[in-house]
Amino acid sequence: MDTIDFKHKVFSLSVRLFPMVARILGNNANAEDAIQEIMIKLWEKRKQVGQHPNIPGLVFLTARNYCIDLLKKKKLEIDDSALQFMMSESDNGHESLEWKELSAIVKKILRKLPEQQREILIMRDIDGYEYTEIAAATQLKVEHIRVLLSRARKQVCMELEKTYCYE
Amino acid sequence: MNEKGIEKLTKEYEAGASTLNEEQFLFDNAENSHSISEVWSTFVKRNRIEAPEGFNDKLWNSFQRRTVRKHRFKISVISVAASIILIIALSIGNFGQKELSYKEKEALLNEALDMFAEPEQEIAQERILYEDETIIIYASLE
Protein backbone atom coordinates (compact mmCIF):
# COMPACT_ATOMS: atom_id res chain seq x y z
CA MET A 1 0.00 0.00 0.00
CA ASP A 2 1.56 3.32 -1.06
CA THR A 3 0.99 6.80 0.41
CA ILE A 4 -1.87 7.70 -1.94
CA ASP A 5 -3.68 4.42 -1.29
CA PHE A 6 -3.18 4.84 2.43
CA LYS A 7 -4.55 8.37 2.33
CA HIS A 8 -7.68 7.34 0.44
CA LYS A 9 -8.44 4.01 2.05
CA VAL A 10 -7.29 4.50 5.62
CA PHE A 11 -6.57 8.13 6.49
CA SER A 12 -9.85 9.40 5.06
CA LEU A 13 -11.60 7.53 7.91
CA SER A 14 -10.09 9.92 10.50
CA VAL A 15 -13.17 12.16 10.39
CA ARG A 16 -15.44 9.15 10.99
CA LEU A 17 -13.28 8.03 13.91
CA PHE A 18 -13.36 11.41 15.59
CA PRO A 19 -16.73 11.19 17.44
CA MET A 20 -15.96 7.77 18.92
CA VAL A 21 -12.38 8.61 19.92
CA ALA A 22 -13.35 12.02 21.35
CA ARG A 23 -16.18 10.47 23.35
CA ILE A 24 -14.07 7.63 24.76
CA LEU A 25 -11.18 9.93 25.65
CA GLY A 26 -13.50 12.75 26.71
CA ASN A 27 -11.52 15.49 25.00
CA ASN A 28 -11.23 16.82 21.43
CA ALA A 29 -7.51 17.64 21.69
CA ASN A 30 -6.73 14.16 23.03
CA ALA A 31 -8.80 12.73 20.19
CA GLU A 32 -6.66 14.50 17.56
CA ASP A 33 -3.44 13.16 19.08
CA ALA A 34 -4.91 9.70 19.47
CA ILE A 35 -6.12 9.53 15.86
CA GLN A 36 -2.67 10.55 14.68
CA GLU A 37 -1.08 7.80 16.75
CA ILE A 38 -3.62 5.29 15.40
CA MET A 39 -2.80 6.34 11.83
CA ILE A 40 0.94 6.00 12.46
CA LYS A 41 0.39 2.50 13.87
CA LEU A 42 -1.60 1.58 10.77
CA TRP A 43 1.02 3.16 8.48
CA GLU A 44 3.74 1.05 10.06
CA LYS A 45 1.65 -2.05 9.31
CA ARG A 46 0.51 -0.83 5.89
CA LYS A 47 1.48 -4.07 4.14
CA GLN A 48 -0.88 -6.14 6.30
CA VAL A 49 -3.52 -3.39 6.22
CA GLY A 50 -3.47 -3.37 2.42
CA GLN A 51 -4.19 -7.10 2.30
CA HIS A 52 -7.01 -6.98 4.86
CA PRO A 53 -10.44 -7.82 3.42
CA ASN A 54 -12.24 -5.17 5.52
CA ILE A 55 -10.02 -2.09 5.85
CA PRO A 56 -12.63 0.24 7.44
CA GLY A 57 -13.46 -2.48 9.95
CA LEU A 58 -9.80 -2.91 10.85
CA VAL A 59 -9.38 0.86 11.26
CA PHE A 60 -12.41 1.13 13.59
CA LEU A 61 -11.32 -1.84 15.65
CA THR A 62 -7.74 -0.53 15.95
CA ALA A 63 -9.04 2.87 17.03
CA ARG A 64 -11.37 1.47 19.67
CA ASN A 65 -8.70 -0.86 21.08
CA TYR A 66 -6.13 1.95 21.11
CA CYS A 67 -8.49 4.18 23.12
CA ILE A 68 -9.26 1.41 25.60
CA ASP A 69 -5.53 0.70 26.03
CA LEU A 70 -4.90 4.41 26.58
CA LEU A 71 -7.55 4.55 29.29
CA LYS A 72 -6.08 1.44 30.91
CA LYS A 73 -2.64 3.04 30.93
CA LYS A 74 -4.03 6.19 32.50
CA LYS A 75 -6.00 3.99 34.90
CA LEU A 76 -9.26 5.70 34.05
CA GLU A 77 -12.63 4.08 34.55
CA ILE A 78 -13.35 2.17 31.35
CA ASP A 79 -16.97 1.35 32.14
CA ASP A 80 -17.89 4.99 32.10
CA SER A 81 -15.94 5.81 28.93
CA ALA A 82 -19.08 5.49 26.86
CA LEU A 83 -20.67 8.14 29.02
CA GLN A 84 -18.01 10.79 28.52
CA PHE A 85 -20.05 13.52 26.94
CA MET A 86 -19.09 17.03 26.11
CA MET A 87 -21.48 19.14 28.10
CA SER A 88 -22.61 21.97 25.86
CA GLU A 89 -23.03 25.16 27.78
CA SER A 90 -26.08 27.24 27.25
CA ASP A 91 -26.22 31.05 27.36
CA ASN A 92 -29.39 30.93 29.33
CA GLY A 93 -28.83 30.04 32.99
CA HIS A 94 -32.29 28.58 33.45
CA GLU A 95 -31.98 26.45 30.34
CA SER A 96 -28.58 25.30 31.51
CA LEU A 97 -30.00 24.14 34.81
CA GLU A 98 -32.81 22.34 33.03
CA TRP A 99 -30.30 20.77 30.66
CA LYS A 100 -28.12 19.59 33.51
CA GLU A 101 -31.10 17.91 35.12
CA LEU A 102 -32.17 16.29 31.87
CA SER A 103 -28.64 15.15 31.17
CA ALA A 104 -28.29 13.64 34.62
CA ILE A 105 -31.56 11.69 34.19
CA VAL A 106 -30.53 10.29 30.79
CA LYS A 107 -27.06 9.36 32.01
CA LYS A 108 -28.57 7.53 34.95
CA ILE A 109 -30.79 5.56 32.57
CA LEU A 110 -27.83 4.81 30.29
CA ARG A 111 -25.77 3.54 33.21
CA LYS A 112 -28.49 1.03 33.98
CA LEU A 113 -28.20 -0.52 30.51
CA PRO A 114 -25.93 -3.53 29.94
CA GLU A 115 -22.52 -2.33 28.75
CA GLN A 116 -22.82 -3.66 25.19
CA GLN A 117 -26.30 -2.21 24.69
CA ARG A 118 -25.19 1.15 26.05
CA GLU A 119 -22.14 1.34 23.81
CA ILE A 120 -24.08 0.35 20.71
CA LEU A 121 -26.88 2.84 21.44
CA ILE A 122 -24.37 5.66 21.88
CA MET A 123 -22.40 4.70 18.78
CA ARG A 124 -25.55 4.65 16.67
CA ASP A 125 -27.69 7.50 18.02
CA ILE A 126 -25.05 9.95 19.23
CA ASP A 127 -21.97 9.17 17.15
CA GLY A 128 -24.05 8.39 14.05
CA TYR A 129 -22.22 5.24 12.92
CA GLU A 130 -23.48 2.78 10.33
CA TYR A 131 -24.25 -0.75 11.49
CA THR A 132 -21.22 -2.09 9.62
CA GLU A 133 -18.93 0.38 11.39
CA ILE A 134 -20.33 -0.57 14.79
CA ALA A 135 -19.98 -4.24 13.89
CA ALA A 136 -16.33 -3.70 13.00
CA ALA A 137 -15.53 -1.83 16.19
CA THR A 138 -17.36 -4.19 18.52
CA GLN A 139 -16.67 -7.39 16.56
CA LEU A 140 -20.34 -8.36 16.64
CA LYS A 141 -22.64 -9.31 13.78
CA VAL A 142 -24.94 -6.65 12.30
CA GLU A 143 -28.04 -8.70 13.18
CA HIS A 144 -26.90 -8.97 16.77
CA ILE A 145 -26.26 -5.24 16.88
CA ARG A 146 -29.79 -4.52 15.64
CA VAL A 147 -31.22 -6.72 18.40
CA LEU A 148 -29.11 -5.08 21.13
CA LEU A 149 -29.91 -1.62 19.79
CA SER A 150 -33.62 -2.34 19.70
CA ARG A 151 -33.57 -3.51 23.31
CA ALA A 152 -31.59 -0.47 24.42
CA ARG A 153 -33.87 1.99 22.62
CA LYS A 154 -37.01 0.42 24.05
CA GLN A 155 -35.50 0.42 27.53
CA VAL A 156 -34.47 4.09 27.32
CA CYS A 157 -37.88 5.16 26.00
CA MET A 158 -39.64 3.19 28.70
CA GLU A 159 -37.45 4.59 31.49
CA LEU A 160 -37.86 8.14 30.23
CA GLU A 161 -41.62 7.75 30.01
CA LYS A 162 -41.65 6.36 33.54
CA THR A 163 -39.51 9.23 34.86
CA TYR A 164 -41.53 11.96 33.19
CA CYS A 165 -44.91 10.41 34.04
CA TYR A 166 -44.04 10.42 37.72
CA GLU A 167 -42.91 14.05 37.64
CA MET B 1 -44.63 13.32 6.43
CA ASN B 2 -48.01 12.29 7.86
CA GLU B 3 -48.61 10.69 11.26
CA LYS B 4 -48.82 7.17 9.87
CA GLY B 5 -45.44 7.57 8.21
CA ILE B 6 -43.87 8.85 11.40
CA GLU B 7 -45.46 6.02 13.38
CA LYS B 8 -43.99 3.50 10.93
CA LEU B 9 -40.59 5.13 11.18
CA THR B 10 -40.75 5.08 14.96
CA LYS B 11 -41.50 1.36 14.93
CA GLU B 12 -38.56 0.80 12.60
CA TYR B 13 -36.40 2.93 14.88
CA GLU B 14 -37.34 0.88 17.91
CA ALA B 15 -36.70 -2.34 16.01
CA GLY B 16 -33.25 -1.14 14.93
CA ALA B 17 -34.30 -1.25 11.30
CA SER B 18 -34.20 2.44 10.35
CA THR B 19 -31.50 4.22 8.38
CA LEU B 20 -29.34 7.06 9.73
CA ASN B 21 -31.29 9.60 7.65
CA GLU B 22 -34.64 8.34 8.97
CA GLU B 23 -33.32 8.50 12.51
CA GLN B 24 -32.11 12.05 11.95
CA PHE B 25 -35.56 12.97 10.68
CA LEU B 26 -37.14 11.55 13.85
CA PHE B 27 -34.70 13.44 16.09
CA ASP B 28 -35.33 16.69 14.21
CA ASN B 29 -39.11 16.29 14.50
CA ALA B 30 -39.33 14.86 18.01
CA GLU B 31 -40.87 18.08 19.40
CA ASN B 32 -43.81 18.15 17.02
CA SER B 33 -44.47 14.50 16.36
CA HIS B 34 -44.01 13.05 19.85
CA SER B 35 -42.66 10.02 18.00
CA ILE B 36 -39.60 9.46 20.13
CA SER B 37 -38.87 10.96 23.48
CA GLU B 38 -38.14 14.65 23.20
CA VAL B 39 -35.73 14.29 26.10
CA TRP B 40 -33.76 11.60 24.33
CA SER B 41 -33.68 13.56 21.10
CA THR B 42 -32.42 16.70 22.94
CA PHE B 43 -29.77 14.65 24.71
CA VAL B 44 -28.64 13.08 21.45
CA LYS B 45 -28.46 16.38 19.57
CA ARG B 46 -26.57 18.17 22.34
CA ASN B 47 -24.01 15.42 22.74
CA ARG B 48 -23.13 14.95 19.08
CA ILE B 49 -19.44 15.43 18.42
CA GLU B 50 -18.24 16.48 15.02
CA ALA B 51 -14.69 16.71 13.74
CA PRO B 52 -13.43 20.31 13.39
CA GLU B 53 -13.41 21.86 9.92
CA GLY B 54 -10.43 20.84 7.78
CA PHE B 55 -9.60 18.14 10.32
CA ASN B 56 -8.43 15.59 7.76
CA ASP B 57 -6.09 17.99 5.92
CA LYS B 58 -4.58 19.35 9.13
CA LEU B 59 -4.04 15.84 10.48
CA TRP B 60 -2.58 14.63 7.17
CA ASN B 61 0.04 17.42 7.11
CA SER B 62 1.04 16.69 10.66
CA PHE B 63 1.07 12.94 9.94
CA GLN B 64 3.34 13.39 6.91
CA ARG B 65 5.78 15.54 8.89
CA ARG B 66 6.00 12.84 11.54
CA THR B 67 6.43 9.94 9.14
CA VAL B 68 9.14 11.79 7.15
CA ARG B 69 10.97 12.63 10.38
CA LYS B 70 10.76 8.99 11.48
CA HIS B 71 12.02 7.84 8.07
CA ARG B 72 14.99 10.25 8.24
CA PHE B 73 15.82 9.10 11.73
CA LYS B 74 15.77 5.47 10.56
CA ILE B 75 18.14 6.30 7.68
CA SER B 76 20.49 8.13 10.08
CA VAL B 77 20.54 5.17 12.47
CA ILE B 78 21.24 2.75 9.60
CA SER B 79 24.05 4.99 8.26
CA VAL B 80 25.70 5.26 11.66
CA ALA B 81 25.43 1.48 12.17
CA ALA B 82 26.91 0.82 8.71
CA SER B 83 29.83 3.22 9.40
CA ILE B 84 30.57 1.53 12.73
CA ILE B 85 30.51 -1.93 11.10
CA LEU B 86 32.88 -0.71 8.36
CA ILE B 87 35.34 0.76 10.85
CA ILE B 88 35.27 -2.41 12.94
CA ALA B 89 35.78 -4.57 9.84
CA LEU B 90 38.78 -2.49 8.71
CA SER B 91 40.41 -2.55 12.16
CA ILE B 92 39.97 -6.31 12.44
CA GLY B 93 41.52 -6.69 8.97
CA ASN B 94 44.57 -4.60 9.96
CA PHE B 95 45.14 -6.35 13.26
CA GLY B 96 44.90 -9.74 11.62
CA GLN B 97 47.58 -9.00 9.01
CA LYS B 98 50.50 -11.49 9.10
CA GLU B 99 53.78 -10.17 10.54
CA LEU B 100 56.90 -10.76 8.37
CA SER B 101 59.42 -13.38 9.47
CA TYR B 102 63.15 -12.48 9.85
CA LYS B 103 64.01 -14.21 6.60
CA GLU B 104 61.40 -12.26 4.71
CA LYS B 105 62.59 -9.03 6.28
CA GLU B 106 66.20 -9.89 5.32
CA ALA B 107 65.18 -10.62 1.76
CA LEU B 108 63.37 -7.30 1.57
CA LEU B 109 66.39 -5.46 3.01
CA ASN B 110 68.74 -7.09 0.52
CA GLU B 111 66.41 -6.13 -2.30
CA ALA B 112 66.53 -2.56 -1.10
CA LEU B 113 70.31 -2.59 -0.77
CA ASP B 114 70.66 -3.95 -4.30
CA MET B 115 69.20 -0.72 -5.55
CA PHE B 116 72.26 1.16 -4.25
CA ALA B 117 74.85 -1.36 -5.49
CA GLU B 118 75.73 0.36 -8.81
CA PRO B 119 76.97 3.76 -7.56
CA GLU B 120 79.26 2.04 -5.02
CA GLN B 121 80.83 -0.04 -7.80
CA GLU B 122 81.33 3.10 -9.85
CA ILE B 123 83.25 4.67 -6.95
CA ALA B 124 85.35 1.51 -6.55
CA GLN B 125 86.36 1.60 -10.23
CA GLU B 126 87.88 5.09 -9.86
CA ARG B 127 91.65 5.33 -9.16
CA ILE B 128 93.12 7.78 -6.61
CA LEU B 129 95.79 9.99 -8.14
CA TYR B 130 96.55 12.26 -5.20
CA GLU B 131 95.33 12.33 -1.63
CA ASP B 132 96.16 14.55 1.40
CA GLU B 133 94.30 15.91 4.43
CA THR B 134 92.20 18.35 2.44
CA ILE B 135 91.88 16.94 -1.09
CA ILE B 136 91.46 13.63 -3.00
CA ILE B 137 91.99 13.52 -6.77
CA TYR B 138 90.39 10.55 -8.65
CA ALA B 139 91.15 9.31 -12.16
CA SER B 140 88.43 7.49 -14.05
CA LEU B 141 89.27 4.18 -15.71
CA GLU B 142 87.24 5.06 -18.84
Interface residues (C-beta under 8 A of the other chain):
Chain A: K7 F11 S12 S14 V15 F18 P19 A22 R23 N28 E32 I35 Q36 M39 I40 W43 F85 M86 S88 W99 L102 S103 I105 V106 R124 D125 I126 D127 G128 E130 I145 R146 V147 L148 L149 S150 R153 K154 V156 C157 L160 E161 Y164
Chain B: Y13 E14 A15 G16 A17 L20 E23 I36 S37 V39 W40 T42 F43 V44 R46 N47 R48 I49 E50 A51 P52 F55 N56 L59 W60 S62 F63 R66 T67 K70
